[in-house]
Amino acid sequence: MPVPDFRPGLDGSAHGSPDDHLIVVRADSHVALPFLRLADAEDIGGRRHFLGELDGAGVWAVEHDEEPETAAFTPLIMAHGRLGDELWAVAGRAVQITTWWRTHQYCGACGKPNQLRDVERALGCDDCRTLAYPRLAPAVIVLIHRDDEVLLARGRSFGAPMYSTLAGFVEPGESLEQCITREVKEEVGVDVDDITYRTSQSWPFPHSLMVGFTARWRSGDIAIDEDEIVDAQWFPLDDLPNIPPPFAISRWLIDEHVAGRRAARERSAS
């Protein structure tokens, strides 16, 4: 099947045809699947936000709490299996934009109503001129390795018995590398070096950008922060626990590292 071609956009004045897509979002980050066509969504009210073009057709997002007759609300994190990488990212954009709109109706500086700006995606106060852009919170996520082992942890917020890489939000004044060093020390008590950028992923729950790294264990024994971590262990690459699903950046970091180490072992053995 061809890969869907999504092109972000701000100006939807050239769109609005019956064949345009409408992504209906609920306030709890559920999305209605399948995506609707505008022709089938006349009774769905709410502010519609233009997101861009999908295979040439316009894409709009709207927050609406009533389930459409021809679609069913699905948690965004569960929708990946039905949408694939490209369309899931578009659905995530819809969640982020509608969340921003709902939570920034009033100026955070003076309390007056905000107005949508025409030339950029921003809400602005006509009284004090304060602008509010869609929020994006950078977070780091890191796979810690030591020889043929990786350090994985089970967080208290996990809904299933699963182990993953460590992650945390960047604090004001920190670089990404400084955040990794701090978060790793706070959560599992070890020190790392050789911090290397690998990839990034939009993580719309509801407004994060996950920046992925690997880091090498330098020193220290595991000592978990029990407020955040249930358990953390060193796992051999050939005996990993239950880990996140394939669409998650944490799984990508794990899979890439495992594949790289196995390839290195095969080369050294040949």
C-alpha positions in Angstrom: 0.0 0.0 0.0 1.3 3.5 -0.7 2.5 5.6 2.2 0.0 8.4 3.0 1.5 11.8 2.1 0.8 14.4 4.8 1.9 18.0 4.4 1.4 20.3 7.4 -0.3 23.6 6.7 -1.9 26.6 8.5 -4.1 28.2 5.8 -7.2 26.2 5.0 -8.9 28.8 2.8 -8.3 26.7 -0.3 -9.9 23.7 1.3 -13.2 22.7 2.9 -14.6 20.4 0.2 -16.9 17.5 1.2 -14.0 15.1 0.6 -11.7 16.7 3.2 -10.9 14.7 6.3 -12.1 15.5 9.8 -10.4 14.1 12.9 -12.8 14.2 15.8 -10.9 14.4 19.2 -12.3 14.0 22.7 -10.9 15.9 25.6 -9.3 12.8 27.0 -7.2 12.3 23.9 -9.5 9.7 22.3 -9.9 10.0 18.5 -12.8 8.9 16.4 -11.8 6.1 13.9 -12.1 5.9 11.0 -11.4 9.6 10.1 -14.6 11.3 8.8 -15.2 13.2 5.6 -16.6 16.7 6.0 -19.6 15.6 4.0 -20.5 13.2 6.8 -19.8 15.5 9.7 -22.3 18.4 9.3 -23.7 17.8 12.8 -20.3 17.9 14.6 -19.9 21.3 16.1 -16.8 23.0 17.5 -13.9 25.1 16.3 -12.3 23.3 13.3 -8.5 23.6 13.0 -6.8 23.1 9.7 -3.8 20.7 10.0 -2.6 20.4 6.4 -3.1 18.1 3.4 -3.4 14.4 3.3 -2.9 13.0 -0.2 -4.1 16.4 -1.6 -7.2 16.6 0.6 -7.6 19.0 3.5 -7.3 17.7 7.1 -9.2 19.3 9.9 -9.4 18.6 13.7 -12.2 19.4 16.0 -12.8 18.6 19.7 -16.3 17.1 20.2 -17.4 14.8 23.1 -20.2 13.0 21.3 -19.2 9.9 19.3 -20.0 10.2 15.6 -22.5 7.6 14.2 -20.0 6.2 11.7 -16.9 6.1 13.9 -15.9 5.0 17.4 -13.6 6.8 19.9 -10.3 5.0 20.5 -7.5 6.0 22.9 -4.8 7.6 20.8 -2.1 5.3 22.1 -4.2 2.3 21.0 -4.9 3.8 17.5 -1.5 3.1 16.1 -2.4 -0.5 15.2 -5.2 0.8 12.9 -3.5 3.8 11.5 0.2 3.1 11.0 3.0 5.5 11.7 2.0 8.3 9.3 -1.7 8.6 10.1 -1.0 8.1 13.8 1.3 11.1 13.7 -1.5 13.2 12.0 -4.0 12.0 14.7 -1.4 13.0 17.4 -1.2 16.5 15.8 -5.0 16.8 16.0 -4.9 15.9 19.7 -2.1 18.4 20.4 -3.8 21.3 18.5 -7.2 20.8 20.1 -5.7 20.5 23.5 -3.8 23.7 23.0 -7.0 25.5 21.9 -9.1 24.2 24.8 -6.5 25.1 27.5 -5.5 28.6 26.2 -8.8 30.4 25.8 -7.7 33.1 28.2 -4.5 35.1 28.4 -2.2 33.7 31.1 -0.8 37.2 31.8 -4.0 39.4 32.2 -6.9 36.9 32.0 -8.6 38.5 28.9 -10.0 36.3 26.2 -7.4 35.2 23.6 -8.0 35.6 19.8 -6.8 33.3 17.1 -4.0 34.9 14.9 -4.2 34.8 11.1 -0.6 34.5 10.1 0.7 31.9 12.6 -0.7 29.2 14.8 -1.0 31.3 17.9 -3.6 32.7 20.3 -3.0 36.3 21.3 -4.3 38.8 23.8 -5.4 42.1 22.2 -5.0 43.8 25.5 -1.5 43.0 26.6 -0.2 41.4 23.4 0.8 38.1 25.0 1.0 35.2 22.5 0.3 31.5 23.3 1.7 29.0 20.9 0.9 25.3 20.9 2.8 23.9 23.8 5.7 21.5 23.2 7.5 20.0 26.2 10.9 18.4 25.4 11.7 15.2 27.1 14.7 12.8 26.9 14.6 9.1 26.7 17.7 7.0 27.0 18.9 3.4 26.7 21.7 2.6 29.1 24.0 -0.2 28.0 26.9 -2.1 29.6 28.6 -4.7 27.5 25.8 -7.1 26.4 23.3 -5.8 28.9 20.8 -3.0 29.0 19.3 -1.2 32.0 15.5 -1.2 31.9 13.1 0.0 34.5 9.4 -0.5 35.3 7.7 2.8 36.1 4.9 3.3 38.6 2.7 4.9 36.0 2.9 1.9 33.6 -0.4 0.4 33.0 1.1 -3.1 32.4 4.0 -5.1 33.8 6.5 -3.8 31.3 10.1 -2.6 31.4 11.3 0.4 29.3 14.1 2.9 28.9 14.4 5.8 31.2 12.8 9.2 30.4 12.3 12.6 31.9 11.4 16.2 31.1 14.0 18.8 30.4 14.2 21.4 33.2 14.8 25.2 32.5 18.5 25.9 32.0 19.4 22.3 31.1 20.9 20.9 28.0 19.5 17.5 26.8 22.7 15.8 27.9 22.6 17.4 31.4 19.0 16.2 31.7 20.0 12.7 30.9 22.8 12.7 33.5 20.4 14.1 36.2 17.4 11.9 35.4 19.5 8.7 35.3 21.2 9.5 38.6 17.9 10.4 40.2 15.9 7.4 39.0 18.3 4.5 39.1 21.4 5.9 40.9 24.1 5.2 38.2 26.4 7.5 36.3 26.7 7.4 32.5 28.9 8.8 29.7 29.1 8.6 25.9 25.7 10.1 25.5 24.7 9.8 21.9 21.7 11.1 20.0 19.8 8.5 18.0 16.3 9.7 17.0 13.2 11.7 18.1 9.5 11.1 18.1 6.5 13.3 18.6 4.7 12.0 21.8 1.3 13.7 21.9 0.3 12.7 25.4 -0.6 15.5 25.2 2.3 17.7 24.1 5.8 16.2 24.3 8.7 15.7 22.0 10.8 12.7 22.9 14.5 13.0 22.1 16.1 9.6 22.1 19.7 8.8 23.1 21.9 5.9 24.1 24.4 6.2 27.0 27.1 3.9 28.4 27.1 2.9 32.0 30.2 4.4 33.8 29.8 3.6 37.4 27.4 2.9 40.3 24.9 0.2 41.4 21.2 0.4 40.8 19.4 2.4 43.5 15.8 3.2 42.4 13.7 6.2 43.2 10.8 4.4 44.7 8.4 7.3 44.1 8.7 6.8 40.3 10.3 3.4 39.7 9.0 -0.1 40.8 12.0 -2.0 39.7 15.1 -1.6 37.5 17.5 -4.3 36.4 20.3 -5.2 34.0 19.0 -7.5 31.3 21.0 -9.6 28.9 20.3 -8.8 25.3 19.2 -12.3 24.7 16.8 -12.4 27.6 14.8 -9.2 27.6 11.5 -8.7 29.6 8.2 -7.5 28.3 9.1 -4.2 26.5 7.1 -1.4 24.8 5.3 -2.0 21.5 7.1 -1.4 18.2 5.7 2.1 17.6 7.2 3.5 20.8 10.6 5.3 20.6 11.8 3.3 23.6 11.3 0.1 21.6 13.1 1.5 18.7 16.1 2.3 20.9 16.1 -1.2 22.3 15.7 -2.9 19.0 18.4 -0.8 17.3 20.9 -1.5 20.1 20.2 -5.2 20.1 20.6 -5.5 16.4 23.8 -3.5 16.4 25.4 -5.7 19.2 24.4 -8.9 17.4 25.8 -7.7 14.2 29.1 -6.8 16.0 29.3 -10.3 17.5 28.7 -11.9 14.1 31.5 -9.8 12.6 33.9 -10.7 15.4 33.1 -14.4 15.1 33.6 -14.5 11.3 
